[in-house]
Every structure is written in C-alpha cells, then in structure tokens.
C-alpha cells in the first residue's frame, strides 16, 4: 500500500472514528452521571485540529512542489508526514489519558448540604438580603459554582458563587435578591456545578431547598409621605392644603409639645404650671368610611414603563389608605374581575393597613371581562352605611361605560361615589402627534375621537353627582389624596 493510500485511508476514517470515540463516552457520562465537558476542552480540540490541518497540508505541498515521486526530497517529506501521523495518534492518546485522569478527580455530590436563610417578605423593586449556607460533610475538597433557582422576574447579585469548600467545612454565601413582580414566590432548589481539579469536567447537581417569599408593593412612598407631613412639605408631592369648613375643635387632652406641633395649640397656662411646653390635642371626626372598588379585569392590563395600570392603582390605594387611617377613618377594599376576588371589610386602626396590604399584594390583572353586576351587588350587601366609594377602572367602549354610569348613579342616594378613570399615554400621545404624514393624521384623528367620547362620558357621570378623577396612572396618587382631603374638609360625607 502506497503512502497516499495510507494518508487517504486515515483522512477518511479518522474523523468518524474520532467523533465516535469522543461523543459516545460523553453521552454516557451526561445521561448517567450528569457529567459534561467544560469550555476548556476547546484548548485540546483546537490543538488537535491544528495538527490535523498540518498533516493534510504537508503531503499536499510535497505533491505540488515535487510531482516526480523519485525525488529524494519528496520522499523525505512523505516519510516525515508518515511519522507525523504516528505523532498525531500518540498526541491523541496522551490527550485522552490526560482527560481521563482529570475526570477521576471529579468529586461526588453525596456530602454537600445546603440551607437558605432569608426573611419571608420583601418589597417590590427593592433588594432583599439572603444567605446560602453550604456544608461539606465528606473528606474531599469540592470546587463549586453555586446558583439560585430564581423565579421569573427576579434578579440576584451576584448571579453565581465560585468557591472551594474544604472537607468538613461550612460556608455562608451572601447575596441580594431583587423582585420585579408582586405575589407569592417559591424557591425549590439550589443548583451546583462540581468541577474537576483542572477544570475540564463538570458535574451538574441540585439540592432541594424550599423557601417562600411574599413580595409586597414598595412601601417607601408611605415613609416619604409621613416625613413630608411632619415637616409641612406635602406640596412637593402635589398634595394641596385644603381649608376646612368648620374645624374639629372638640378638646381631647393635654400632652407634651413636639417639634412638629403647631405653636398656636400651646396651652400657656398648663405650660407655666408644669414648667414644660404643653399643647392641646383635639378630637378628629372618626365616623367617615372609605372603600376601594378595584377593577382587576382586562381594562387594567395595559402597561406603561413596565408596570400595569393595576400596579399604579395599588400604589395610590396604599397611599390613600395610609392617609385615611391616620385621619381616624375606616378603610375597606374589594378587588373584582369576572368575580369578586378579594374583600377586606371596613375597619380602622393601624392593623388595617396590614390587612389591606395582604389583600393587594397578590392581585394581578387578568384578560377577563369585569363583572360589575356581581361587584356592586356584593358591595351593597356588605356596606349599608354612607361611605365614600372609590371605583378605579378604565373605559374604552360604550358597554363598559354604560355599566359604570348606571351603577354609580344608583350609589349617589346612599353613598358618595368617586370614579377614577386611568388615562392611556399612547392615546394622548397619538392625539398630540404633530407629524403631517397621512398615517399620523389618521391616528391622531382616531385618538382625538376616543378622547372626545371619553370626555363626554366623564361629563355625563359628573352631572349625576358623582365625583371624578381623570389622571394618568403614574400621576394618580396626588389627585386621589387631594380629592379625599377635599371631601374631609367640606364634610361631604
């Protein structure tokens, strides 16, 4: 058999033999023990590919430069190429032996234990501290990459941990979780990658580690409101000071002066007698009642800047609930879509804020037509005393508008209804589009027609004695609080 026949036969069969020799063990390791090669295999594969190309190039160059097979130089090149084949085979065997020896250094997962520590509640968009506690109960050292099983909408800093865990050692890994969705989330497992000593192999394992996390709306706005209220700077967030028609001047008690008190309420006689600044505290009217009817149907699925209309409504409801409860009023809430999903009865006190928060945090908009019939019937059976009823929704068709108008008109005789309609930024932007091309003009005309119809609906509702708020979702909090303070000041309830 000539030299070219040997080279040709090797070039034909070598790739197939090599492919089978490499893939068959990898498939067995992956399916049986979840062991896979790492990216460091590219180093060896690149070296083998380069040597194979040289083996092909050298005989080809010899045949092209020295076509006469009797030339001594050509014979030497062919002999060198034949030796190169044996060298390549020897290199392949050494590489395989090297990988097998590194595979034997890959540790088993039997001695690894994991535990997760974190608080059960977190705030939307904020960072939540968490700890993973790893324990190695074996006598071998593990090289690990640890990664959390994150629910959808979560971020983790850092994304993974690369550690070396010694025998009989225990380590705590600090991380920060950032939830971008509200609701109840469960963490089921923790993922591990065990690496061999030289890093050419990895074993994928997972350990069960069940935890539950309740993600609530961000309550930072409530702290900001309390701070601005104490320093009389509520105008910075758009809350207006409303002049009251008839103050609550019923004296309740004397108490020590604080820095945020009005100096006009200082009782100078009591101050002189006690030799300490003393102020008068007056009773507030605590008989008012406030109920939110929150639409969770398809009208609230529209999004703006990554948040749905329902998310913006929840933030405003929490703010107004906080203000009303601190004013001494009773607050309740009802969420509905095609059915009544949640009802929080009317109550006062600081604990009611927690009840409202628990009732709202896992509510999401659904692609269902809202059933106003069941919602208003459910409300009328459970609330018979005069109440300020705040309905938060959005209307885009005559059917929904007629239902809302009809049911609110029936409430005016017994309750004080307030309709909150959320605007769509896209419709208003389309109506204000100054472009002069034909498509933009058609869109602007259609958007303007929708806004005109919407304005007619609002005026019709206002003529029936219903208070209205027409606001963009991201600007709803200040108008809603202002409307409530106006109702309190004018004693409309």
Secondary structure, DSSP 8 states (H G I E B T S, - for coil): --HHHHHHHHHHHHHHHHHHHHHHHHHHHHHHH-EEE-TTHHHHHHHHHHHHHHHHHHHHHHHHH---TT-HHHHHHHHHHHHHHHHHHHHHHHHHHHHHHHHHT---STTEEEEEEE-SEEETTSEEEEEEEEEE-SSS-EEEEEEE---TTEEEESSEEEEEE-TT-EEEEEEEEEE-S-EEEEEEEEEEEEE-SSSSEEEEEEEEEEEEEEEE---HHHHHHHHHHHTT-GGGGT------SS----EEEEEE--TTS-GGGB-HHHHHHHTS-EEEEE------EEEEEEE-SGGG--EETTEEHHHHHHHHHHHHHHHHHHTT-EEEEEEESSSEEEEEEEE-STHHHHHHHHHHTT----SS---HHHHHHHHHHH--S--EEEEEE---SHHHHHHHHHHHHHHTTTSEEEEEEEE-HHHHHHHT----SHHHHHHHHHHHHHHHHHHHHHHHHHHTT-EEEEEEGGGHHHHHHHHHHHHHHHT--
